[in-house]
Amino acid sequence: MRRLIHWMLPVLLLWAAQAQAQLEVTVTEGVSGAIPVAVAPFAWEGDGRPPEDVDDILAANLTRSGLFNVERDGLPQAPTGPADFLAQPWAEAGMEYLVVGSKRPAGDRVIVQFHLFDVLAEERLGGWRVAVPADRLRRGAHQVSDIIYEAITGDPGAFSARIAFVNVQRDGDDSLFRLQVADSDGANPHTLFRSRLPIMSPEWSPDGSELVYVSFENRRSEVYRQDVATGERTRVASFRGINSAPAWSPDGRYLALSLSRDGTPNIYLMELATGDMRQLTRSNAIETEPAWSPDGETVYFTSDRAGAPQIYAVPREGGNPRRLTFESGYAGAATVSPDGRSLVYVHGGGGFRLARLDLDDRRVTLLTEGGGAESPSFAPNGSMIIYAMTHGGQGVLGSVSRDGQVHQRLAGSEGDVREPAWSPLN
């Protein structure tokens, strides 16, 4: 969580970058009565072995969504296509849906063809063909997973999205911080930047091509933007005092920042093309953790202007902030749902937990139990929220569904994992 104490930490820059061990995903709690789905092995119509097993990745994705009970073993003979599909043996095996497919090489690409059958309705729901570069077949498998997920649930999938996070490895009194990007399942981790002291607050650009984050490489807080593909980075905020909590506007034109350039930390808007600054809030309190509404018309932020930190909303053009939370202890670090109808935030009552605030009726729902939740970030389809937590004395990532039913844990094999941010779907 982008807490105020982080602003006082010094940092020393080190450049970087070999991939680290990937995160391991564990579903700790799923939906009771999850939908039974059979995923048959996808035939490989080429020589040797395929670069990736699409069906294995698909099955793992559906399983970790918490909504599906995926079967792979002891299944009836799978049909090769729609013409020879027979529902009865699959119904007798307890399946409600069946996925079959194949893969074949085509030059430097792989063609993935697959079908989804509704066993109970005894019909094919759809057939698709996806062509992907052979060296990106894993990402193609995530595309397949998104298609299947949406065909069954009616909601877009988010398996093709990526996550950014900070990995911290400790060596005695020393630490190494890595800003990393990985697939949504924790695979293919890549280090963009590393430092001997903290990195924090990564945030994706709306097109998913860049990250902004806070670095202390010059022994003071500064905000940088970095191209994920090329590694090119630019310093965008290095004012006197605190430079923190960057948040990209939905149109990509502005950053909302918490700056103390004129005294106490307030929220400012920076136009990225020109560097022009406009102060959005004016208070003697600490104002931080800005987050944009999906339409770009509202900025949410955390302020202790009423004593304890609470969440407020202010129009992007300025005006009087409106208080949204009335917790007895702490409320902060809001992330906005993609549909703009709710906020998920860190709730300080009884330990730091995640809570969801429905903006229409102001109803608050607790999503996690126990303490230690930090830095929530919505998945681009709004189905899950990823956040930082502690498990067994290690910093790990957790995720929870928007209704609080599905819980997962993503742990690295080395060091602590913190400060997660889910990318858009692009």
C-alpha positions, 0 to 999 in steps of 0.5 A, a space after each residue: 500500500 502506498 502508505 505515507 511512511 514510504 515517502 521517507 525511504 531513501 533508494 539507490 538505483 541499480 539497473 537490471 534484469 534477468 527473469 526471476 522464478 515465476 509466482 506460484 498460484 494457489 486457489 485457497 477458496 473457490 465457489 461452492 458447486 463450481 461448474 464442471 468442465 472437461 478439457 480434452 487434450 489438444 492434438 498436435 499436428 506437427 513434428 516433435 512437441 508443441 512449444 506450449 500445451 494450450 490445453 494445460 494452460 487453459 485448464 489451469 486458468 479456468 481452475 484458478 478462476 475458482 468458478 470451474 471444476 476442470 476434469 482432465 483424466 478418466 474422460 470419454 473419447 473426445 470428439 475431433 469436431 462438431 460432427 461426432 459430438 455425443 452428449 450422453 457419455 459426457 453427461 454421464 461423466 458429470 460434465 456440463 461443458 466440454 472443450 476440444 481443440 487442436 494445434 498445427 504449425 503454419 510457418 512461424 505461427 501456430 494455428 489453434 482451433 477449438 470448440 466449446 460444447 454445452 453438454 446439458 443442452 447437447 449443442 456446440 456453443 462456438 468454434 474459434 481459430 486463433 493464429 499466434 507466433 510460435 514463441 508466444 503460444 502461451 499468450 495464445 493459450 490465455 486468449 483461448 482461455 478468455 474466449 472460453 471464459 466469456 462463452 460460459 459466463 458472459 463476462 470477458 476473461 482477463 487471462 491475457 492481462 499482465 501483472 506488475 509487482 515489486 519483488 524484494 529479496 533480503 540478504 542480511 541488512 541489505 535488500 534488492 527490490 525488483 520491478 517485475 512484469 508477469 503473465 496473469 498466472 505468474 509465468 514469464 516474469 521479467 525484471 524491468 528495473 531494480 534497486 538496493 532500496 524500495 520501489 513502489 506504486 507501479 501503475 499501468 498506462 491505459 494502453 498497457 505499454 508503459 508503467 509509472 512508479 516511484 523510485 528513490 535512486 537519487 535518494 529522494 522520491 521521484 516518479 518515472 515512466 518506463 516502456 515495458 517492451 524497450 525498457 526506455 524510462 523518463 523521469 516525470 516528477 522530481 519536485 521539492 519534497 514528496 513525489 508519489 502515488 502516480 495514477 494514469 488518467 483513462 485517456 492517457 493524457 494526465 497523471 494524478 500525483 501526490 506532491 508536497 511541492 507547495 507544503 503538505 501533500 496535495 493532489 496535482 494533475 500533470 499533462 504528460 505532453 507538456 508537463 503543465 501542472 494543476 493543483 486539484 486539492 488544497 488542504 493542510 492535511 495529507 492527500 494521497 493515493 489518487 485513482 480515476 473513475 473510468 470516464 476520467 471525470 472524477 478523482 478519488 483520493 485518501 485524506 486525513 483532513 477529518 482526522 483518520 484517513 478516509 476516501 474522498 472524491 473530487 471532480 477532475 476540474 476541481 471543486 469541494 471534495 466529497 467524503 465517501 467513507 466513514 470508517 472508525 479507523 482507516 480507509 484508503 488505497 482505493 481502486 475503482 471497478 472498470 464499470 465505475 460502480 464500486 470502489 475496493 479499498 483497505 479497511 482498517 477496522 479490525 486489521 487491514 482488510 479489503 472492503 467494497 463500497 458500492 457507489 450507488 447505495 453506499 453499501 460496504 461489503 468486507 471481502 477478506 478476513 484477517 489483517 495485512 491487506 495492501 495495494 488493491 488493484 482491479 482486474 480489467 474485467 472487474 472479476 477479481 482484485 489483486 492485493 498484497 498480503 503476508 502469509 507465513 511470514 512472507 510477502 505474497 499476493 492475494 486475489 479475491 473475487 468481486 463478491 468475496 467468494 474466490 480467494 487465491 494466493 500468488 507466492 514467489 519462490 524467492 523473497 517478498 512480493 508486493 505492490 501489485 498492479 493489473 494491466 488493461 486488456 490490450 
